[in-house]
Amino acid sequence: MFLAEPVIPTTAALFSRLGLTLFGLWIVFNIYFNWILAVMIDPGSPPSDVNQFKVCKKCDGPKPPRTHHCSVCNKCVLAMDHHCPWVNNCVGFHNYRYFFLFLLYLWIGCLFVVVVFLVYYPIASQLRFIGGYQDEDSVGSRKLLVFLLAAAMTFAVSLLLFFHIYLVVKGLTTIEFYDSNRASSYNGNTYRNEYDIGITRNWQTVFGKSKYFLQWAMPRLSRRVGNGLAWPTCKSIILEKHSQIV
């Protein structure tokens, strides 16, 4: 939207136009960067030579903890979150970070368009463009359409983004979230996630440790820490702390 219908007016100060344009292009770069990697990177499958795990009933391959069989890809996926039609790929261990950052920058981009439009194009002055047929009116109509689309996308993406923020800080995948709700509804007991090792550790499990502020959100090609076969649990963290004390 930012490239198809520029929303920064030429009447704005040069410094403002330059800053907003560079920030907008940075957002666009990150949207495409993370989307392409979410599409192209294989989410990860269990190696066939491991035999200490239970066997998948659908593909007869090893099925480590948090691994699920995708009926679309017809294979088991490490830490499978879901099969996403928007990236035409499973979202799992190796590409979940890129999927999450794609959502984050898409939300920031839509919100950026909304905020810039509200600052430079008050809605009241744009309503007259609705249904306009003259050339000058069609320009305003396009900008108003961009604003409405961006506002709708901001709301829609917000729901999905905030849901995944919740999943990350709780140490859950989408599949585990729904499985936990079904289990709680079925037996009436409160579900306890053994992979919830605290907000900070849960976040680092996905994005790694950040030395600098917002380093986790910067574009990079480094692999996720771990192999997707073994996961730290509440018990393992408690034992680790106990051993350090002793």
ABEGO torsion letter per residue (X at the ends): XAAABBABBAABBAAAAAAAAAAAAAAAAAAAAAAAAAAABBAEBBBAABAABBBBAAAGBBBBBGBBBBAAAGBBBBGBABBBAAAGBBBBAAAAAAAAAAAAAAAAAAAAAAAAAAAABBAAAAAAABGBABAAAAAAAAAAAAAAAAAAAAAAAAAAAAAAAAAAAAGBBAAAAAAAAAAAAAAGBBBBBAABAEAAAAAAAAAEBBABBGAAABBBABBBBEAGABBBBAAAAAAAAAAAAX
